[in-house]
């Protein structure tokens, strides 16, 4: 089976930086996703990492270390609209295109 | 843009009723998924389908069944609804290739069983 852990909740100030960690245990690792989900809405894709290293996309960056079973999502220059849940999900062989999600991290941005 | 639509945003049903949740995607995706999302438990996979008429159990299939008669449509069926099936149900679709693993989600159906 797969085990994915991420913190339940984080609070940060507008303009600051927040790092959301995700650790996973899985065999046949084939990539890690980060999704953003605002309250009452569907999850939307943020990033996909399959190789080690940092991928940067504007204010959001995602890092992966396959040897450590570890990823983080970095949110810079926080804005109020970044208040949302952030979901870490792993895809693994031979599960095909199945994603296994962590419980999600609720981020609250305060003025 | 990929569009995944679900038949209802909100649904209230009685215990014992048969419930159908419909999902349609317009991107010719091979894979379709049904999840439920509950506070503190995250997204859990109920069933998925990787082709027409094909289905596979996810992590929590008990009490549910699915139907995929056409590529664009994936239905979730609650044979006899129970109060513990009150939840947010999310449908998603994705392509089959390694460069299309990203799943696109529908807006969700919040089901209340009384």
Interface residues (C-beta under 8 A of the other chain):
Chain A: X8 X30 X31 X33 X40 X41 X42 X43 X44 X45 X48 X87 X89 X91 X96 X97 X98 X99 X100 X101 X102 X103 X104
Chain B: X4 X31 X33 X35 X40 X41 X42 X43 X44 X45 X48 X50 X58 X59 X90 X94 X96 X98 X101 X102 X103 X104 X105 X106 X107 X108
